[in-house]
Amino acid sequence: MTEQGDRERRARDEQRLSGLAEAYRKAAPYTAASTSLVIAVGGLTWVGIKADEWLGTRPWMTLLGVALGMTGGFISFFKTVLGNAKNK
């Protein structure tokens, strides 16, 4: 009797796990898009700060790095998000 109860419990656990795995699979492109946005803005801001230190142009290169990072990051983000919406 307990053997059948164990099978039913395992089946429920596997079903729950597969639902969680499905949710992660669906969220993965959006997580990657938001991560690339953060990396683009942060990376180009850092490049701008270092360029300002080297050239002595504070804060202009930092502002340029922020602007380029935001522009490129948002373009990439929306291409990914809107591309996934069209494929569904």
N, C-alpha and C positions, 0 to 999 in steps of 0.2 A: 504494500500500500504506500509506504513512504517513497518507494522508487518512482512511482508515477507522480507523486507530489514534487519530487526533485526535478523530474523532467519538465513539468509544467512551470516550475519556478525558473529553471534555466531558459526555457523558451521565452518567458516574459522578460528576463534579464537581457537576452540577446535582442529581443525586439526593441527594448528601451535603448540599448547600446547602438543599434542600427539607426534609430531615430536621431540620436545625438550625433552619430557619424554623418548622417545626412545633413544635419544642420551645419556642422563644421564645413562640409563640402560646399554647401550653398554660400556660406559666409566667406570662404577663402578668397575669392576675387576682390571682394570689398575690403577685406583686411589688407591684402597686398596693395590695393590702390591707395588706401589711407597711409600705409607705411611709406610708399614711394613719395607721396606728397610731403610727409614730414621730413624724409631724408633729403628731398630736393631743396626745400626751404632751408633746413638746417645746414646742409652742406654748402650751398651757395652763399649763405650768410657768413659761414666760417671763412670761405674763400675771400669774401669781401672784407672781412675784418683783417685777415692776414695781408691783403693787398693794401689796405689803409695803413697798416703798420709799416709796410715796406716802402710805400710811396709817400706817406705823410699827408694823405688826403682826407683824413677822418672827417666826416662820416660818409662821404660820397660813395666810395666803393662798397661799403657795407649796405647802404641803401640800394645800390644797383644790384648787389647780390641778393638781397631780400626780394626785390621786384622780379628779377629773373627767376629765382627759385619759386616764387608764388605763381608766376605765369606758367612756367614749365610744369610745375607740380599739379596745378589745377587742370591744365590741358590734359595731362596724362590721366589724372583722376577721373575726369568726366568722360574721356574716351573709354576708359575701362568700365565705368559704371553704366554709361549709356549703351556701350557695345553689348554688355551682358543683358541689359533690359530688352534690346532688340532681338537677341538670340532666344528669348523665352517664348 
